[in-house]
Amino acid sequence: MPLNFYGHPFSSYCQKALIALYENDISFEFRVIEPGADEIVAQWAGLWPLKRFPLLVDGDRMVAESSIIIEYLDLHHRGAVRMLPDDPAEALDVRFMDRFFDHYVMNVMQVPVAEALRTGDARKDIALAEAKAALETAYAWLDRRLAGKTWAMGDTFTLADCAAAPSLFYADWVHEIDGYPNLRSYRSRLLTRPSFRRAVEEARPFRPYFPLGAPDRD
């Protein structure tokens, strides 16, 4: 029975989980949550009343939250690309970087986006200014952390990079990564990774819906 993945291609957290699926060529059915997909939306809401995505269904097992989905895949649908190292201490470092990208880049970036979708310009402008200040702090820390590294943890692509790719992709749209050469180069490398490139291309038709205006790049 194939895996069922509920979500949307333009969602940053869905892209994070999709990268792990694509990295190891794991077969799944993408059940897109969108207007008009009433049956799929009803299935999703019945499985997960909180109505958040992504959501993975494997037989009678439901797995929510992108980081947990990726760890689940690494345990039960393991491929050549390991998302977490076997060493517990090294795995803890990977999880820390995953949390950093989610909390201090992805979630920060999403605040002004959400305000732009549901409120007037005044609230949006305040949220955008606050997000830019917070992202500057995160960018500076990451630029130091990434010095001499190919991927977030060094030479090996991991869960941390799955989190980093959509985080930095969209954050750069909200507040351009400028003056941080290590971070800028890392974002560029992520965009050349076939798994993320595929996720980016699948989401391209939805760029006009980005409320802050998607830049004419990437």
C-alpha positions in Angstrom: 0.0 0.0 0.0 1.5 3.4 -1.0 2.1 6.1 1.5 -0.4 9.0 1.4 0.9 12.5 1.9 -1.5 15.3 2.6 -0.4 18.8 2.0 0.3 21.5 -0.6 3.4 22.0 -2.8 3.8 25.7 -1.9 3.9 25.0 1.9 7.4 25.3 3.4 6.8 22.6 5.9 5.4 20.3 3.2 8.5 20.9 1.1 10.7 20.0 4.1 9.1 16.5 4.3 8.9 16.2 0.5 12.7 16.6 0.3 13.1 13.5 2.5 10.7 11.5 0.3 12.5 12.6 -2.9 16.0 12.0 -1.5 15.3 8.3 -1.2 12.8 8.0 -4.1 10.1 6.8 -1.8 6.8 6.1 -3.5 3.8 8.0 -2.2 0.5 9.5 -3.3 0.4 13.3 -3.0 -3.1 14.3 -1.8 -3.2 18.0 -2.3 -5.2 20.1 0.0 -6.8 22.8 -2.2 -10.1 24.4 -3.0 -12.4 22.0 -4.8 -10.6 18.9 -3.4 -13.5 18.3 -1.0 -13.0 14.5 -0.6 -9.3 14.8 0.1 -9.9 17.7 2.6 -12.6 15.6 4.4 -10.2 12.6 4.6 -7.4 14.9 6.0 -9.7 16.5 8.6 -11.0 13.2 9.7 -7.5 11.9 10.2 -6.1 15.0 11.8 -8.8 17.3 13.3 -6.2 20.0 13.9 -6.1 20.4 10.2 -2.4 21.1 9.8 -0.1 19.8 7.1 1.9 17.9 6.2 0.3 14.6 7.3 1.7 11.2 6.3 -0.5 8.0 6.4 1.2 4.7 6.2 -1.4 1.9 6.3 -3.1 2.4 9.7 -0.4 4.7 11.0 -0.8 8.5 10.9 2.3 10.7 11.3 2.0 14.4 11.7 4.6 17.2 11.9 7.4 17.5 9.3 10.4 16.6 11.5 8.5 13.5 12.9 7.6 12.5 9.4 11.2 12.6 8.3 12.4 10.6 11.3 9.6 8.1 10.7 10.7 7.7 7.1 14.3 7.2 8.2 13.1 4.4 10.6 10.6 2.6 8.4 11.4 3.5 4.8 15.1 3.9 5.0 17.1 4.6 1.9 20.6 5.4 0.9 20.4 9.0 2.3 20.2 8.8 6.1 18.4 11.7 7.7 19.8 11.1 11.2 23.2 9.6 12.2 23.2 6.5 14.4 25.4 8.2 17.0 23.0 9.7 19.6 25.2 12.8 20.2 25.5 13.5 16.5 21.8 13.0 16.1 21.1 15.5 18.8 23.2 18.1 16.9 21.2 17.4 13.8 17.9 17.8 15.7 19.2 21.1 17.1 19.9 22.5 13.7 16.5 21.3 12.5 14.8 23.1 15.4 16.9 26.2 14.7 15.8 26.5 11.1 12.2 25.8 12.0 11.9 28.2 15.0 14.3 31.0 14.1 14.0 31.1 10.3 10.8 29.4 9.0 8.4 30.4 11.8 9.8 34.0 11.9 9.4 34.3 8.1 5.8 33.1 8.3 4.6 35.8 10.7 4.5 38.8 8.2 3.3 36.4 5.5 0.3 35.5 7.7 -0.3 39.1 8.6 -0.3 40.1 4.9 -2.9 37.4 4.2 -5.4 38.4 6.9 -4.8 42.0 8.1 -4.1 45.5 6.8 -0.8 47.1 5.9 -0.1 48.5 9.4 0.0 45.2 11.1 1.9 43.7 8.2 4.5 46.4 8.3 5.1 46.0 12.0 5.4 42.2 11.6 7.7 42.6 8.7 10.1 44.9 10.6 10.2 42.6 13.5 10.8 39.6 11.3 13.7 41.3 9.5 15.4 42.1 12.8 15.0 38.5 14.0 16.2 37.1 10.7 19.3 39.3 10.7 20.2 37.7 14.1 19.6 34.2 12.7 21.5 34.9 9.5 24.5 36.2 11.3 24.6 33.1 13.6 24.2 30.7 10.7 26.8 32.4 8.6 29.4 31.7 11.3 28.1 28.2 11.9 28.3 27.3 8.2 31.8 28.4 7.6 33.7 25.6 5.9 30.7 23.3 5.6 28.9 22.0 2.5 25.7 21.1 4.3 24.3 22.1 7.7 26.3 19.4 9.6 29.3 19.2 7.3 29.7 16.8 4.3 26.5 14.8 4.9 22.9 15.9 3.9 20.5 15.4 6.8 17.2 16.3 8.4 18.8 19.7 9.2 19.1 20.4 5.4 15.5 19.4 4.8 14.5 22.1 7.3 17.0 24.6 6.0 16.0 24.5 2.3 12.5 25.9 2.4 13.3 28.0 5.5 16.1 29.9 3.7 14.3 29.8 0.3 11.3 31.8 1.6 13.1 33.8 4.2 15.2 35.3 1.5 12.0 36.5 -0.2 10.9 38.2 3.0 14.3 39.6 3.9 17.1 39.1 1.4 20.2 37.3 2.7 22.8 40.1 2.1 26.3 40.3 3.6 26.4 36.7 4.8 28.5 34.9 2.1 28.5 31.4 3.8 24.8 31.4 4.2 24.1 32.8 0.7 26.3 30.0 -0.8 24.6 27.4 1.3 21.2 28.5 0.1 22.5 28.3 -3.5 23.8 24.8 -2.9 20.4 23.7 -1.5 18.7 25.0 -4.7 20.9 22.7 -6.8 20.0 19.6 -4.7 17.7 17.6 -7.0 15.2 16.8 -4.2 14.7 20.4 -3.3 14.9 21.6 -6.9 11.9 19.3 -7.6 9.9 20.7 -4.7 10.7 24.2 -5.9 9.5 23.5 -9.5 6.3 21.8 -8.3 5.5 24.9 -6.3 6.4 27.4 -9.0 2.8 27.8 -10.4 1.6 29.1 -7.0 4.1 31.9 -6.6 1.6 34.6 -7.5 -0.2 33.8 -4.3 2.8 34.8 -2.1 1.3 37.9 -0.3 4.5 39.8 0.0 5.3 39.4 -3.7 7.6 36.6 -4.9 10.8 38.0 -6.4 11.7 37.3 -10.0 14.5 34.8 -9.2 15.1 31.3 -7.9 
